Each structure stands twice: as structure tokens, then as C-alpha cells.
Amino acid sequence: MKGYIVTAVWGLIVWLFATLFFVLFGDRVLVSPGTNHYVISIVLLLIYTGLVLWGATYVYLLFDKTKKAALKFGVIGTIIGLALDTFSLSNHQFIFPKLSDSQIIAFTAWMSFAYALYLLIPAMIYKKRSVLGRE
């Protein structure tokens, strides 16, 4: 159980970082769906998200040396984040007061794909490390 507490704290930190990013910069980086720059905007956000998740996974692996640490990070982090985002989206008018309704839709689209990355990237890192004999 102790190992899951550390993982949950890391999941909370990742969620808090992402949420604070959109609280502070969301009105500048989220483009309304259906506009000319929406696809470019969302793709760039997802590329940066993937890079941050890749880095966060490797930093987490410095602290958790268990065999399936990367997988644990992806699954527990996704569970924590999805649970907390249920509340942040339900109260978006308080959490993201600067975002328009269409920007909330863009945020939700980004978030949905970001959680897929949160599962995929640690799984890829686990597989890579398994092939190289590091796990």
C-alpha cells in the first residue's frame, strides 16, 4: 500500500501541474473547436503533453524502482486525474473562470487524449525497458 501512496502523490502532482497550466494559460492556448487554428493548437498541446509525460515518467522511475513502476504510474495517475477532473469540469466556472464554453470543450478534448497518452507513454517506456533488460 505504501508504494501506491507515493504513486498517488505523483499522480496528484501531474494533475495539479496540468490544471494550473490551463488555469493560468488556458485562455491563451485553447482555441475553440471549429476555428481555423483548432487542429494545430490541439496537436501542439498534445505533443507538449506527451513530452512532459515522457519526462515525468522517467523522473518517477528514479523514485520507484519496482518492476512495473511505469505501468503503475500510468494507471494510478490516470485514475487520480480522471477522478479529480470530474470535479474540475463540473465546477469549471470556478476552476477555469477565464475560459469560454467553447474553450472548455477544447480543454475536454485535450484532456481525453492526454489521458490516453498517460496510459500509453508509461506502457511504451515499460516495454522499452523490458526489452533492454532494465526491468
C-alpha contacts under 8 A as a table, 3 or more apart, distances in Angstrom:
res1	aa1	res2	aa2	distance
1	M	4	Y	5.27
1	M	5	I	6.66
2	K	5	I	5.28
2	K	6	V	6.88
3	G	6	V	5.45
3	G	7	T	6.45
4	Y	7	T	4.90
4	Y	8	A	5.92
4	Y	76	I	7.90
5	I	8	A	4.98
5	I	9	V	6.15
6	V	9	V	5.13
6	V	10	W	6.33
7	T	10	W	5.06
7	T	11	G	6.16
7	T	72	K	7.37
7	T	73	F	5.94
7	T	76	I	6.71
7	T	77	G	7.23
8	A	11	G	4.89
8	A	12	L	6.09
8	A	76	I	6.28
8	A	77	G	6.47
8	A	80	I	6.90
9	V	12	L	4.96
9	V	13	I	6.18
10	W	13	I	4.98
10	W	14	V	6.24
10	W	60	Y	7.50
10	W	73	F	7.82
10	W	77	G	7.16
11	G	14	V	5.18
11	G	15	W	6.17
11	G	73	F	7.22
11	G	76	I	6.69
11	G	77	G	3.97
11	G	78	T	7.29
11	G	80	I	6.09
11	G	81	G	6.79
12	L	15	W	5.08
12	L	16	L	5.98
12	L	77	G	7.18
12	L	80	I	6.56
12	L	81	G	6.97
13	I	16	L	5.03
13	I	17	F	6.04
14	V	17	F	5.15
14	V	18	A	6.25
14	V	56	A	7.94
14	V	77	G	7.63
15	W	18	A	5.23
15	W	19	T	6.02
15	W	77	G	7.95
15	W	80	I	7.80
15	W	81	G	5.44
15	W	84	L	7.95
16	L	19	T	5.08
16	L	20	L	5.92
17	F	20	L	5.28
17	F	21	F	6.09
18	A	21	F	5.08
18	A	22	F	6.49
19	T	22	F	5.31
19	T	23	V	6.12
20	L	23	V	4.85
20	L	24	L	6.00
21	F	24	L	5.32
21	F	25	F	5.73
21	F	26	G	6.91
22	F	25	F	5.07
22	F	26	G	4.01
22	F	27	D	7.59
22	F	96	F	7.54
23	V	26	G	5.78
23	V	95	I	6.99
23	V	96	F	5.45
23	V	97	P	7.97
23	V	98	K	7.73
24	L	27	D	7.82
25	F	28	R	5.40
25	F	29	V	6.27
26	G	29	V	5.20
26	G	30	L	5.47
26	G	98	K	7.81
26	G	99	L	6.80
26	G	103	Q	7.95
27	D	30	L	5.92
27	D	98	K	6.12
27	D	99	L	5.47
27	D	100	S	7.99
27	D	103	Q	7.43
28	R	31	V	7.90
29	V	41	S	7.11
30	L	38	Y	7.90
30	L	41	S	6.96
30	L	42	I	7.56
30	L	103	Q	5.74
30	L	106	A	6.27
30	L	107	F	6.79
31	V	35	T	7.27
31	V	37	H	6.78
31	V	38	Y	5.18
31	V	41	S	6.51
31	V	42	I	7.83
31	V	103	Q	6.23
31	V	106	A	6.71
32	S	35	T	6.01
32	S	38	Y	6.19
32	S	102	S	5.14
32	S	103	Q	5.22
32	S	105	I	7.59
32	S	106	A	6.05
33	P	38	Y	5.52
33	P	39	V	7.98
33	P	102	S	6.74
33	P	103	Q	7.73
33	P	105	I	7.47
33	P	106	A	6.15
34	G	38	Y	6.59
35	T	38	Y	5.51
36	N	39	V	7.57
37	H	40	I	5.43
37	H	41	S	5.99
38	Y	41	S	5.09
38	Y	42	I	6.10
39	V	42	I	5.28
39	V	43	V	6.03
40	I	43	V	5.24
40	I	44	L	6.12
41	S	44	L	5.29
41	S	45	L	6.18
42	I	45	L	5.03
42	I	46	L	6.11
42	I	106	A	7.80
42	I	110	W	6.49
43	V	46	L	5.09
43	V	47	I	6.16
44	L	47	I	5.07
44	L	48	Y	6.24
45	L	48	Y	5.24
45	L	49	T	6.00
45	L	110	W	7.56
46	L	49	T	4.79
46	L	50	G	6.00
46	L	110	W	6.99
46	L	113	F	7.61
46	L	114	A	6.67
47	I	50	G	5.13
47	I	51	L	6.33
48	Y	51	L	5.08
48	Y	52	V	6.18
49	T	52	V	5.12
49	T	53	L	6.07
49	T	114	A	6.84
50	G	53	L	5.08
50	G	54	W	6.00
50	G	114	A	7.66
50	G	117	L	6.45
50	G	121	I	7.42
51	L	54	W	5.05
51	L	55	G	6.23
52	V	55	G	5.12
52	V	56	A	5.97
53	L	56	A	4.90
53	L	57	T	5.97
53	L	117	L	7.79
53	L	118	Y	6.70
53	L	121	I	7.12
54	W	57	T	5.28
54	W	58	Y	6.47
54	W	121	I	6.32
54	W	122	P	7.32
55	G	58	Y	5.21
55	G	59	V	6.19
56	A	59	V	5.06
56	A	60	Y	6.02
57	T	60	Y	5.01
57	T	61	L	6.21
57	T	70	A	6.50
57	T	73	F	7.22
57	T	122	P	6.32
58	Y	61	L	5.00
58	Y	62	L	6.68
59	V	62	L	5.29
59	V	63	F	7.25
60	Y	63	F	5.42
60	Y	64	D	6.28
60	Y	70	A	7.87
60	Y	73	F	7.66
61	L	64	D	4.96
61	L	65	K	6.15
61	L	69	A	6.61
61	L	70	A	6.77
62	L	65	K	6.85
64	D	69	A	6.01
65	K	69	A	6.60
66	T	69	A	5.26
67	K	135	E	5.33
68	K	71	L	5.43
68	K	72	K	6.24
68	K	126	Y	6.99
68	K	135	E	7.48
69	A	72	K	5.02
69	A	73	F	6.08
69	A	126	Y	7.94
70	A	73	F	5.07
70	A	74	G	6.32
70	A	122	P	4.95
70	A	123	A	6.67
70	A	125	I	6.83
70	A	126	Y	5.64
71	L	74	G	5.18
71	L	75	V	6.21
71	L	119	L	7.72
71	L	122	P	5.64
71	L	123	A	5.61
71	L	126	Y	6.58
72	K	75	V	5.32
72	K	76	I	5.84
72	K	77	G	7.96
73	F	76	I	5.48
73	F	77	G	5.58
73	F	122	P	7.10
74	G	77	G	5.28
74	G	78	T	5.98
74	G	118	Y	5.44
74	G	119	L	4.85
74	G	120	L	7.72
74	G	121	I	7.74
74	G	122	P	5.52
74	G	123	A	7.40
75	V	78	T	5.20
75	V	79	I	6.22
75	V	118	Y	7.83
75	V	119	L	6.22
76	I	79	I	5.08
76	I	80	I	6.14
77	G	80	I	5.18
77	G	81	G	5.98
77	G	118	Y	7.52
78	T	81	G	5.09
78	T	82	L	5.90
78	T	115	Y	6.14
78	T	118	Y	6.36
78	T	119	L	7.00
79	I	82	L	5.36
79	I	83	A	6.12
80	I	83	A	5.30
80	I	84	L	6.22
81	G	84	L	5.17
81	G	85	D	5.90
82	L	85	D	5.04
82	L	86	T	6.21
82	L	115	Y	7.90
83	A	86	T	5.34
83	A	87	F	7.22
84	L	87	F	5.43
84	L	88	S	6.37
85	D	88	S	4.70
85	D	89	L	5.76
86	T	89	L	5.52
86	T	90	S	6.10
87	F	90	S	4.98
87	F	91	N	6.09
88	S	91	N	5.17
88	S	92	H	5.60
88	S	95	I	6.21
89	L	92	H	4.73
91	N	94	F	5.67
91	N	95	I	6.24
92	H	95	I	4.91
92	H	96	F	5.13
92	H	97	P	6.89
92	H	104	I	7.73
93	Q	96	F	5.65
93	Q	97	P	4.94
94	F	97	P	5.41
96	F	99	L	5.69
99	L	102	S	7.93
99	L	103	Q	5.59
99	L	104	I	6.30
100	S	103	Q	5.08
100	S	104	I	6.32
101	D	104	I	5.03
101	D	105	I	6.48
102	S	105	I	5.01
102	S	106	A	6.36
103	Q	106	A	4.84
103	Q	107	F	6.04
104	I	107	F	4.89
104	I	108	T	6.10
105	I	108	T	5.03
105	I	109	A	6.21
106	A	109	A	5.07
106	A	110	W	6.16
107	F	110	W	5.05
107	F	111	M	5.95
108	T	111	M	4.90
108	T	112	S	6.09
109	A	112	S	5.26
109	A	113	F	6.55
110	W	113	F	5.43
110	W	114	A	5.94
111	M	114	A	4.86
111	M	115	Y	6.21
112	S	115	Y	5.47
112	S	116	A	6.71
113	F	116	A	5.03
113	F	117	L	6.39
114	A	117	L	4.95
114	A	118	Y	6.12
115	Y	118	Y	4.69
115	Y	119	L	6.41
116	A	119	L	5.31
116	A	120	L	6.08
117	L	120	L	4.81
117	L	121	I	5.59
118	Y	121	I	5.91
118	Y	122	P	6.79
119	L	122	P	6.08
119	L	123	A	6.40
120	L	123	A	5.12
120	L	124	M	6.12
121	I	124	M	5.04
121	I	125	I	6.20
122	P	125	I	4.96
122	P	126	Y	6.02
123	A	126	Y	5.01
123	A	127	K	6.14
124	M	127	K	5.08
124	M	128	K	6.06
125	I	128	K	5.03
125	I	129	R	6.06
126	Y	129	R	5.19
126	Y	130	S	6.02
126	Y	135	E	7.71
127	K	130	S	5.00
127	K	131	V	6.18
128	K	131	V	5.27
128	K	132	L	6.28
129	R	132	L	5.05
129	R	133	G	6.07
129	R	134	R	5.04
129	R	135	E	5.86
130	S	133	G	5.02
130	S	134	R	5.83
130	S	135	E	5.01
131	V	134	R	7.70
132	L	135	E	7.96
